C-alpha cells in the first residue's frame, strides 16, 4: 500500500530523516516504526512502578490491620 502525505512540514521531515539515519532505518521504515509504536500498549518500567508504589504507601494515612483485612476478605461472601 502506498500513502501520500500532502503539505508535510519540512522541519518534521528533517527530524524524521535524522532519526531514521540514527536508527539505521529508511525514512519509510522509521515512519512505520513510529506508527506501530504509537498504537502498541505502553510497557511499564517495573522500577518506576515500584517507586510510585512506595511513594503512595508513604503518603497513605491510616493503617490496615488484620480485622480490616478479614472484613475485606469476607465482604460479599455471606
N, C-alpha and C positions, 0 to 999 in steps of 0.2 A: 504494500500500500504506500502510496506517496502522499505527503502532506505538504501544502504550501502555506507559509505564514506571510501575510502581507503586512507592510509597514512595521517590519521588525526593527526595533531600536538598535542603531549601530553600536552604542556602548554595551548593550546586553550581548550582542553578537560577539564583540571583542572579549568580554568576560567569559562567555561560554567557550569560545575557541581557546582561550588561555587555559581554562580548567580542563578542557579535553586534552590539550597537549601535555599538561602536568600529569594527567592520569593515564596517558598512553592510549586514548580513545580518539576515534574520529569525532567530528562535531555531531554527526547524526547519532552515533552510539552514546555520546555524552548526554544529548537531549533525551534519548530513550531511557538511559540510566536514571536521569533525574526524574522523569515522569514515573518510572517504575518505583523509585524510592518514595516519591510523594504519595503514591497510592498504597504503599505497604504499611502494615501495622508497625507502630513505633516499638522499638526494643527498649527495655528498661535496663538501665545500668544498676546492677544489684548493689554496688557500694553506695551509689547515690540514694537508692531506695532505703537502704539500711540507715543512712544518715538522717533521712526525713523521718523514719520511724522513731529513731532515738530522740530527735528534736521534738516530735509530737508527744512522746512519753514524758519528756521533761516539762512540757508546757501543760500537761493534763493536771487537773485539780481533782482532789478526792482519791479514794483508794478503792480498789476492788478486792473484797475479802472473799473467803470461801462461801459464806452464806449468800452473797450476791451471785457468785458463780453457780452455786447449786440452784438458786431460783431461776437463773437464766437458762440453765440446762433443762430444768423441769418445766419451764414455760411452754405451754401448749401440749404437754404430754398427758395431762389429765382430762 
